[in-house]
Amino acid sequence: MEEAQESCKISVIIATRNRAEALKNISLPSLLKQTFKDFEVIVWDASDNEDSAEVVKRFPELEIRYFKAPRVGSCSQRNDAVKEARGEIVYFIDDDSEISPDALEAIYEAMSKGEIVGCSPPVIQKKFTIKEGTNSKFVAFISKIFLLGGFGRSRVILKSGRNQFPLSDKPGTAQWLSGCSMAFYREIFNCLSFDEELQRFGGYALGEDVMFSHKLYQQGELLILSKGQVIHHQAGGGRGNSTNLAAATFFNFFLIWKKTVLPTDKKSIFAFILSIFGSFFLALLVLLFRRNLTPMKGIFLGVKEILNYTFKLKERFKNKNENINLH
């Protein structure tokens, strides 16, 4: 890889913020071991310090293209970074994603055929566990009844807009890809980008990978490959406070439902309404039995944003009609 090169096969993009240790110990070392060599690495850093910049200097073999992010947010960082990409294929990974030595080779082999719109090697969620306690079984049951998503056998989108995901991927088709490992053709970004409305509750835009990849799934095939592997280590930090995360869970999945599910399935509104009741019910249980008000606060913040969003849409529609009448 040469710094002066104009193009390459794959651009690996890592949007990061304040997680220098993950870069140093997880993602960058795994990129050094790749059997596929025609790739570049772009680190798009929104950190409050220079720690990540110093880490990048420790990997001269990768000739990393390092950028200090002008905007903070997982959507805006990825949207900005892809404009600098030189690869035919753009591969997003997290700073805590450890990719196997054959991962890039597997991606290029699959994408070079031109038969799919996106792919990923199988992802293993390192720190997620399913507890066997009565409470967790009850929550899983309620989540299933109210279509709230969570752990499942495959990567699917429910009619409520929520998503299911496995702890360990199996090869085959998927309805969405995880932000810790998702590869697309660079040309796709000429007409599609990560929805920055999902950043209303801080830089961590919960569900941006779900919305983006599911829109592509509606146009073509997303594939979990049979070759390669990604271990997502779930490093701490970067997700903001608990109240904002709870609010994003509510509002962001409203946006995902409205923009990807509702246009093709008008009856899905009943599933979405059911998920609203389910979210309130679980938040009420947490309040009553754990004396934790955070989920309820988050839901009210989320509802407020949904109302603001809906009101603004109505205003835009009204103004548009008025302009048409004037002409």
N, C-alpha and C positions, 0 to 999 in steps of 0.2 A: 504494500500500500504506500502510495506516495502522496504527500500533502498537495502537490501541484496537479494531481490527476483531476480530470474533468468528470469522470464517471466511474462507476463500479457496479457490481451486481446487487449488493445489499447495503443499505444504510441502517446500522443499528443505532436506535435513538434511545437515550436514557434521560428522562426528565426527572430531576432530583431536587430535593430541598432538605438541607440540614441532616443528611444521612451519609456522611463521608465514610463511616466505618463499613456500611453496607457496600458502598462502591469498592472500597479497598479490599474487603475480605470475601465478597460474594460475586458480584456481576463482572467486574473487570478481570479478575483472575480466570474466570471461566471463558472469557472471550480470547484470552491468550492461547487456549488449548484447541481452538477450532481447526478442524481438518480442512474446511473451506476457507480460502484465503482472500478472495476478491470481495472484501467488505471494508467499510469505514465505520468508525465509532463517533457518534456525536453525543456529547454530554451537555445538556441544557440545564444549567444550575441556577436555581432561585434561592440559594442559601443566604443566610444572614451574615455568614462569615466566609473566610477563604479556605476552610478545611478541605472542601471537595476539590478546589482548584489545586491544592497541594498534593492531593491523592493522585490526580490525573498525571502529574509530573513524574510519578513513580512508575508509570507504565509507558515508557517511550516507545516500546516495540509496537504498541497499538496505534501510534501517531494520532492520538485522539484529537478531534476538533472540539475544543472547549468554548462554550459561549456562556456569558453571564446573562441570565434571562432578564429582559426588560419588564416582563409581566410575570406575576406569581399565579399559579393555578395549573392543575394537571391538564386541563383542556387547552388553555392559552399557550402553555409551554410546548405542548405537542404540536399545536397549530403553527407556532412560530418556528419550531425546530425543523419541521418537515419542509419548510421553504428553503432550508440550507442543504437538504439531502441531495446527494448525487447518485444514489443507487436506483436501479430499476425497481427494486423492491424495498419497502420500508418495514423494518422490524422493530416494534416497540417492546422494550423490556423494562422492568422496574430495577431500581438499584439493588434490590434484594433478590433478584432472579438469578439463579445459577443454572446456566444452560450446558447441556452435555456437549462433548467435543464434536459430535456429528449433527448438532441441532441446525446450524446454518446450512450445512450440506443438504439436510432433509428438506428444509424450507425451499431452497433453490430448486431442487429436483421437482418438488411438487408444483411450485409456482411457474416454472419455466414451460410447463405444458399448456398453460393458458386456459385450463378447464375449471378453475376455481377463482373466487374473488378474495379469499383470505384463508390463512391456515395458522396452525401452531403445533409444535410437538406436544405430546401429552404433558399436562401440568400436574404436579403433586403439591398439594397444600401442606407445607411442613408442620405448622403449629396447630392447625385446626384439629380438634378431636370432638367426637360425639360422646358426651357423658351418658351414663346409663341410669342416672337418677330419675325419680318420679317426675320432678319438676321439668326436666329437659324433655322427657317423653310427652308430657302434657303440652308444653310449648310447641313441640314438633307437630302434635296432633292438631292444635288450634291453628297453627300456621298452614297446615294442609287444608283444613276446612275453609279458612278464609283466604286462601290463595295468596299467602304472603311470601312464598318462595323459600329459599334456604337450600339445605343439602338435598341432593337428588341423584339420580343415576346418570344423568346427562345434562348438557348445557341447553336448557330450553327456556322459552319465555312464556309465562302464563298469561291468560286473558286479562289479568289484573295489571299487567305491566311489570310484575315482579319476575325475578329470574331464579332458576334452580341451577345448582352446580354440584359436581361430584368432588369428593376429597382427592380422588385420583382419576384423571381422564382415561377413557378408553378410546382407541382409534375409531373414527367414523365421522359422520356429519354432525354439525353443531349449529345451534341457532344464534349463538353469540360467542365471542372470544374474550378472554381475560386480558386486561391491560398489562398484566405481568408478562404476557407473551402473545403478541398478535402481529401477523405479517400481512401486508397489503401491497398492491401495486402503487407506486408513487403517483401515477397519473390519476388515480382515484381522487386525490386531494385537489385536483383542478375544479371539482364540482361538489365536493363534500368535505366537511371539517368537523371537528369535535365541538359539540354544542356548549358554548361558554355560558349559557343560561344556567347550566348545572353548577356553576361556581358561586351561586348566591350565598352560600353559607360557608365561605372560606375557600382556600386554595384546593382542598381535596374535593374533587368533583365526583362524588359517589355515583357510579353507574354510567360514566361517560363512555366506557368501553362497551357496555351493554347496548346503549343507544346507537353508537356508531356502527358496531359490527352487525347488529340486528337489521339496521337499514340496508346493509350490504347483503345480508342473508336473504332479504326479500327480493333481491335482484339476481342472486346466484348462489353458489355453494360455498359454505365454510367447512373446513375440514380439520379434524384432529388427526395428525399424522400417525403412522405406525412406526416411524423412525424418530430417534432423538428423545430428549426428555428435558423438562424444566422443573426445577425444584424452587418453589416460591417460599422463601424463608420467613415471610411475615415479620420483618423487622419493625420495631416500635417507632412511634413518632410520625408526624406528617399528616395526621388525620384531623387535627383540630380538637376542640373540646366536645364533650359528650352531648351537650344540648344541640349544638350545630349539626353534629352527626345524625342525631335523631330527627332533626328538622329536615336534613337533606334526604334521609331515608324516605320521608313522607313526600316531600315536594318533588324530588328528582324522579321518583318512580311514577309520580303523576305525569311528569313531562314525557317519560319514556312511553307510558301507556298512550298519552294523547298523540304523540308524534309517530309512533311506530305500530301500535296495535289498533287504536280506534279508527284510523283511516280505512282499514280493510275489514274491520269487524265492528259495526256499530252496536251490536248486542253486547260487546265486551264491557259496556258501561255498567252492566249489572255486576260483573266480576270486580270491577274497580270499586264500586260502592261497597260491595261485600268486604273488600280489603280495607276500606276505611273503617268499617265497624270492627274488623279484626284488630287493626292497629290500636284503636281506642280501648278495646277490651284488654289487650295485653298490657298496654300502658297503665290501665286502671289496676290490674293485678299486681304489677310491679310497685305501684304506689301503695296499695293496701297491705301487701305482704312483705315488702322490702323497704317501705318508707322512702322510696326513691322517686323523686318528682321529675327527674330528667327526661324520661321518655314522653311524659305528658306535656312538659314545656316544649319539647321538640315538635310534638304534633301540632300544638297551637301555633307555633312559629311557622310550621309548614302550611297549615290551613290559611294563615294570614297571607303567605306568599302566593298560594293558589288563587285566593280571591283577588289579590293585586294583579296577578298575571292575567286572570280572566277579565277583569275590569279594563285593563290596558288594551287587551285584544278587542274588546267591544268598542272602545274609543277609537282605535285605529280603523275598525270596520266602518264606524259611523262617519269618521272624517273622510274616508275613502269614498263612501257613497255620496257625501256632500260635494266633494270635488268633482265627481262624475256628473252630478246634477247641474253644477255650475257651468260645465262645458257642454 
